[in-house]
Amino acid sequence: MAVLGGQKTAVKPKRRSSRTALQSKQTQLAWLLMLPTIAVVILVAAYPLVRTFYTSFTDAAFGYRTHFIGWTNLYNVLQDGKFRETVYETFKFALITVPSEFVLGMGIALVVNSRFKGRGALRAAMLVPWAIVTVVNAEMWNLMYNDTYGVFNDILEKIHWPGAPFAFTSDPTLALGAVSGIDIWKTTPFVALLLLAGLQVIPNDVYEAATVDGASAWQQFWRITLPLLKPAILVTLIFRTMDALRVFDVFYVLFGAAPCIPGNCKMSMAVYIQENLVSFAGSPGQIGYGSALSVAVFIILAVIVAIYVKAIPLERT
Amino acid sequence: MNRKIASIAASVLVFAFVAPSATGVLARTAHHHGVTAARPAASLPKAPKDPFAKQDKKYSGQTITYYGGSVGTDHLADVPLVKAFHKSTGIKVKIVEQPSDSTATLSFLQNLFTQGSSSIDVTRLDVVWPGTFGRYLVSVKKPLAADAKLEIKSLLKNDTVGGRLVAMPYQGDFGMLYYLKDLLKKYHIAKPPTTWTQLTKDAKKIQKGERKSNKNFYGFVFQGKSYEGLTCNALEWIASYGGGSFISPKGKVTVDNAKAKAALKLAQSWVGTISPKGVTSYDEGATQNSFTGGDSAFARNWPYMDSPAILKGTKVQGKVGVAPLPHGAKGKSSATTGGWQIAVSKFSKHKGAALAFARYYASKVVQVWRATYAGIVPTMNSVASVKSVKKVQPFLSTVGKHTQRVVRPSTVLAGNYSKGSTDIFQSVNAILLGSKVSSTVANLKSELQSLHP
């Protein structure tokens, strides 16, 4: 035993050292295998990001020499009343669309998760709005919203709705609702799909056990479905909130470069960035300023993600 | 009250599945300042040979690159031209097509020129770009002198940057007044209105009568959406009142004057009366839908809408008349120019051959050929009188010759133009939505002044 024990103690350090050699070899291999991925990430994500941060400290513009101007741009972003309006507008848009899509999507997911005849066909049909290209989708709704030949006003007039016809896309009180309607119609299926995927992995026996214990369907939903759906919910909400705050296409198609004045702002943050960074690129300092706006939006989005991850804690498995 | 919207929505839906590409839609929304008629795109007949072939032959064997028309009619017309030019001069021209979204072309050219690249020898330029790129372009004054005499003067002025003629116009769309002949007759209106006040009166009269059978009938539709098209519309109102063009060619901001404000006040009064409330979000497409759907008596649009390809099968086929846009009490009918110029890069390694091609491309014979077979609107009044052109573009002689062509203040604003134009169309859009004219114009004045020190 003693010999054995001695052997053991003698072998142990040796084994450890050989393990570390193997480990370091494996680590090396891992780095080697990850190298292409790292290179691609640096090329397509890190470099543009760093470059945007750098550009935000300059007065870059097409046709002009670039100078380093320090914090001037970021300071001006904080003073930019129009940018603030677009931030409010975009947050209002997100506050309307994300909860609506979540509630509707959850309802649809629960329905198509239950067993009934024609479930497969319904699951396919539910994806139709999401499958349409956003720009085409927005143009389609734009036609339907038209105040003289659009279908919505036609219906409203036929039922003698007071005040019809409405100029949905130009009336400041209706415009945000109009643009949100498009997004909700288009994206609810996506939310439903993500939640459905989450629902499918909840094992059935949990519900069976709950039924045996006498839990009502309502109790089952709050006590079992929702907690077990947490990871899917977090992913869905982060995805949707990010998308809603970065919204560009529906706003751009519906309103173009519409004026943004207090009380009547039809511009999202992304459209404002596009205007400054792309449309005005030939004006002095604009590429620098547009980059500073991008950095500001990046920071806003990062804060939102952090809040979500903190607010919905996930147990590590 | 025929509403085809359900079927339109259905066909869009089908389109979305069959061809999941947004380019068609984008092309329409982006192409606001030079909408080309959608004509049946059969292959075009042989192009004319270079009238200056004798001089140009000395560059025979050289190859140049032309950054030319985008996919569709523009490119289709480029192909036979390049072929005929090669045959008569021996100069080979490679075509690189521009994207149909002109903003993308603008950024590409900005990159190309700031890097001093020689990869493009000749390029086409939107009418609002010469000011931006003037310093990177070769003067075309001497080599193109003969044809320059035939061009519309205001367009040449637009292409003159710092005293140098840097581009040659070859396509020039302009705003026109569309009306329905049968309605004018029905309401005993002898001829289309020549002043904006008359238009307002006529539109009211027709609208009142037509409302009895069509609740959604309006007198006048135009492009009131907050985009480049509104800058074009507003320029026409203001210039036709004798109120200038926002900024004088010398750089003085002129918009804050009584005539300009009178024009804008009248336009503001249209919204919700003779024009739908939603006109503040109308672009060319919405204007076209309203007019061809028989829902409006008058419309402002580019020449493309007056083509059989667009009107055939619509409710208004055979009833459409065109006239010069109305003017203010003492002003002149004014039409904003949209369209394209051709220019030679100063970084080109084959400037002689490039200038020869530019001269051929903008020459009268080629403009006649292009107008006749590709439906592209020319920039020389003498082209309008050619028989074959008259047949396919009658509006050139009935409207184009009787309207003063005005240009947006792009040459004076140069790289600042898109910012200036955004200030303009956002202010005018706010006015149409009810903002006070005097304070909004005063504000616009200071915004424009900050752009032009």
Interface residues (C-beta under 8 A of the other chain):
Chain A: A61 F62 G63 A131 I132 V133 T134 V135 V136 N137 E139 M140 L143 M144 N146 D147 T148 Y149 G150 V151 N153 D154 E157 P165 A167 F168 T169 S170 D171 P172 V253 L254 F255 G256 A257 A258 P259 C260 I261 N264 K266 E275 V278 S279 F280 A281 G282 S283 P284 Q286
Chain B: R3 I5 A6 I8 A9 V12 L13 F15 A16 F17 P20 S21 A22 V25 L26 T29 T103 L106 S107 Q110 N111 F113 T114 T132 K215 N216 Y218 K225 S226 Y227 P276 K277 G278 V279 T280 S281 D283 A286 N289 S290 G293 D295 A414 G415 N416 Y417 S418 K419 T422 F425 Q426 S427 N429 A430 L433 S435 L451
